[in-house]
Amino acid sequence: MSAVTTLQARLDEALRLSRRSEERELAAWVRDEGHRLAFLLNGLVRGTRLYDLDNDALEASSREMGETLRGLLERLGVVSLVLVQDQAYVNDVRLRVRPAEQPVIDQLVAELARHDAGGLTFHEALGAEALRRLAFAIAGPAEAGGARGLCERLRVLGDVEVSGRWRFRIGKDDSPGSKRYADVLARAGAALQDTLTRLAARRMPNPLRVRRAVIDLVEGLRDRPERAALAPFTGPAGSQERHPLSVCQLALMLGRSLGLSEAALSDLGVTAMLHDVGYITRPDPGGHALAGARILARQRGFGEAKVRRLLAVLEHHEGYLDMSREDPSPGLVARILHVAEHYDLMVASGADAAPKLTPPAALARMWAGRGSEYDPILLALFAQEMGLYPPGTLVELSDGSAAVVLRAGRSRERFARPVVARLETGKPAGGHAHEDPLAQEEGLSVGRVLDLRSAGPELRSAAEAILRAAVEE
Amino acid sequence: VTVPESVGDENEDLTQQEGPQADERSGSAGLEPGQKRVGALLNALAAATRTFLLYDARNDAVKRTLASLLEAFEAALAAASRIRLEVGPFEIFHEGARVYLDRDRERSLAFKLHRDGVRALVFHEGFGQDQLARLLEILSLRYGGIHQHEDDMVTLLWKAGLASLEVIAVEGFAPETGSADDAFRPEGAAPSTYLPEDVDLPLPDTGAEAPPNWLDIEDGTRAVLREQVAAESLPEDCLRLVTLLARGLQDPMEAMPFSEVRPLAEEIRDFLLCAERAPSLVQFIHVLRALAVTPVPWDEERGRGLAEVVASCGTESAVRRLIHTVPASQRKMRPELVEVLDLACPDPFTAVADALAAEEHASGRAIARQLLEHYGQRRAAVLQQRFVESHGRVAADILRSLARLGGEAAAAFLARQCGHPDPEVREEALWHMERRAYSRAQGPALVEAYRRTRGEDRRRVLALIERSRDRLFVEPLAGLVASGVEEPEEAIALAHVVGRLEGPFGLPRWRPWLTPVGRFLRRRLPGSVVQQAAAAAAVAEIPGDEATRLLERALAGAREEARTWMEPLLQERIHGTGRHAA
């Protein structure tokens, strides 16, 4: 078989698998229906200048527009009409207009431009009357505040967003973001917060922003997986993003230990970030899994990541071997989350009410549930990454000095001899990550585990500073 | 929604020079040879990507485009081990020169890359066929239009992990809505306290603590786990998801309407509508049907909605997808396809017939034909009617299904089509007739087919008649000869067959044509030259001396024109080259 034929066969197979939902057919349909929507809207806007809102002349077109909008929403979930100079797009599909029709688009562009607006996003279907009022608002005088003013006027009609004018992002906007891990975490937190806000407003889920943040996390953990192990102690304490961010990093660490590809890791990370999203609508722990799946199921478009995410959100509280359940064990992603989540809840100093344990105690408690509550292989891998004294553990060394665990030895020989940094209160925290007293000093070992929460403030402060520095280095 | 960007910041000069719809590319004037090569490469890449929107990947046009692209890549990477491309809104630069320009947003490769945040691409040595296939897949998907997925070009390229392609993208990228003003964010409850204090409590009680120890985990063990998130396990995961959601739908505490998850169910249906995933599709339909059995008070529309989704697994377009996705190497119908159609389709026969009419690929047509045979077993008449209403390839396909149904009626029907005016159908009919045993039901149809055909097809029909050895053909064929076939070759061919079929019994029939009449010098054979030649041909096929003597006498009395036809026949017989040589 020639190279071209092989390439052709591969592409055929790949595209066949990828184009699961007949995107081309859908694009053609959106183009036609979007065209109808834009033209009906323009007609309504102009009509409201000629007739009263209850005039029969507007009835038919507003009803037709309502039906068109409903049809688009049913298939797309959200409908964005965007006008850019002389062109119109509906959900990324450019509307093709004949030269004779171009004035219609120009008119619509001009109508929205009077409000300093460039597009409308419909999140729900609107009735004929609401659409007439929407058209009336667009045809009316520009509000103070431009597009924001128009947005305020439309809010009473239904879930309609008004976007500003469109422009290319070039020049200064193009500066690459910082790859400092702290900045990566901050961006991830902001992305999560933004996504949660949109989900709380019943917007269509779109995990793209979270995915970008997760990709940065995957890259940030590629050579420094111990950063993830420290996540429960170094996250933004008290914030709502701490837990999902921490679970995300722990899950990525475990996924990498399992040998998942980076593509699979990014899917896993997105799932971990959104795994508790159900609490937005169901504050009870018992119902949040299904509630989360219900929220995320609103996302349109088939994808492997989406299916596995929904499944994991539904199953992440299921134990590995629940004899009361008819099904086999939960999916792999859910089992990874199960381990990461419980560890985080047991050791992190968050505001939640989970009983707090030292990292070794938490791991030991989980180890007792190995094979019943937790996947035995995954927990063994997790233990390899964590060691007997997981990162973040405050210990007293056999010479009586206090130290904090920075990373696990990641070998059988060093399972109980982690990389630690001695705590010297009152000194700056830098440079400890390169020290390894348990390897360098003969006869030195871990004496006992201390509880970071009950340690003195100076010791605690010094430990936390070292841990933060270790993440940043 | 990804941003369809404004062109407000465009280079004005370029805008004035070139209209937005034009397929503009930079001229090659002033470019170095290396830059020209890269320009050619990019144009080939853009063309290949667009080709997938227009044609099926198996199309010849795609093949030509791919060949050209591979050639361009080989040439460019042979000359330079590293090719760095800077991506602008509509143009792409290489070594400071613009090597690609296309302002049409739907066609422009630069636009698609730039829109998704790609600002530079670096191809390294080793960028081969595999990586090219993946790149093309990603590009063509992002050309596709509807932005429903959660990936953009940058995340897709990142996930693809192309070892020899470096992607430089802007951080933060374009905002989803493109709004420059965050004030338009939704007003919904900001989930600042979305995680309750008792989040995920109670944690499971695992009993006493047990300090962990190091356990070696074999690579094979990890691989087994990783397979659980491989693409191959996705159908199973889909089924599991549907099953779990179905449980949620039955929960009175949730009171979840089916409409809430219907779009998801339809997406899963679309994914499972594939020949390879038909077993999962069967299970999917079973789950939905089971769900429909128990009505719930909070969702009166549920039954109807479920029925609609189930029925949509058996529509003509669904069937078309099922058969279209059969791998080219496999042409055998799978029982799961029948199961899907039986479960979902009120009229599988019609759906399959419609799908066959629309299917172009040989493998898909083969499956459709087999399905048609399955459902046509007791509906031969309907299948025949469908055949009558079709033409060309579709009619030929239906005829093939009919041919395989067997039975006397089908045999006669098939024989009739040997004279069909449509050459594709005729060829199909002849092909089957040449490979199946003769039955008397075909007789009249074959004679009719003979009348209707010409040339090679007529010769094949005649061969079928001869092969039948059925003497019932004698009279009609002899009648044709007697009624005055104009072409001697044709009359002779017919007469040969009649002679062979009839044997010695035919001598009385032909003797009058070969016996001179008249007296002395006016003794001549009766009839036309064609009839005389045909009679001689028939007799030449009859064994025995009597036939030979008849031919000799006829030859003596024949005119010059008739002798040219008759003499070779006699010579063959006398000198041993004929079938009945003396």
Interface residues (C-beta under 8 A of the other chain):
Chain A: A3 V4 T5 T6 L7 Q8 R10 L11 D12 A14 L15 R16 L17 S18 R19 R20 S21 E22 E23 R24 L26 A27 V30 E74 R75 L76 G77 V78 S80 V82 V84 Q85 Q87 Y89 N91 D92 V93 R94 G118 G119 T121 A147 R148 C151 R155 E161 V162 S163 G164 R165 W166 R167 F168 R169 I170 G171 D173 D174 S175 P176 G177 S178 R187 L196 T197 R198 L199 A200 A201 R202 R203 N206 P207 L208 R209 R211 R212 I215 Q240 H243 L258 G259 L260 S261 E262 A263 A264 S266 D267 V270 D276 V277 Y279 I280 P283 D284 P285 G287 L290 A293 R294 A297 R298 Q299 R300 G301 F302 G303 E304 A305 K306 V307 R308 L310 L311 L314 E315 H317 G319 D327 G331 L332 V333 E341 H342 L345 M346 A351 D352 A353 A354 P355 P360 A361 L363 A364 R365 M366 W367 A368 G369 R370 S372 E373 I377 L378 L379 A380 L381 A383 Q384 M386 L388 S411 R412 F415
Chain B: V1 T2 V3 P4 E5 S6 V7 G8 D9 E10 F52 L53 D56 A57 R58 V62 K63 L66 A67 L70 P89 R105 E106 R119 Q129 D130 L132 A133 R134 L136 E137 S140 L141 G144 G145 I146 H147 Q148 H149 E150 D151 D152 V154 T155 W158 K159 A160 G161 I168 A169 V170 E171 G172 F173 A174 E176 T177 G178 S179 A180 D181 A183 F184 R185 P186 E187 G188 A189 A190 P191 S192 T193 Y194 L195 P196 E197 D198 V199 D200 L201 L203 P204 T206 G207 A208 E209 A210 P211 P212 N213 W214 L215 D216 I217 D219 T221 R222 A223 L225 R226 Q228 V229 A231 L234 D237 C238 R240 L241 T243 L244 L245 G248 D251 M253 E254 M256 E260 V261 P263 L264 E267 I268 D270 F271 C274 T325
